[in-house]
Amino acid sequence: MATVWVVVGVFVVVAGLAAGVVRRRGRSAVDDRAAGRDARARQQRYEAERHGDQGGTWQRGRESSG
């Protein structure tokens, strides 16, 4: 009978650890989505600034050459 209780105890411990890991990963997925949105917003701002800088450079080059 003691063997049965040991097996049940081990099963409960493993199930508890698995539930903890799943719960922790669920939280990090939300954080990952927020980080992804932030990274995309930063990238879009960078691209917009570069586009503006390149347009100004092109316009200055065009005015001086002709």
Helices and strands as residue ranges (DSSP letters): H 2-65
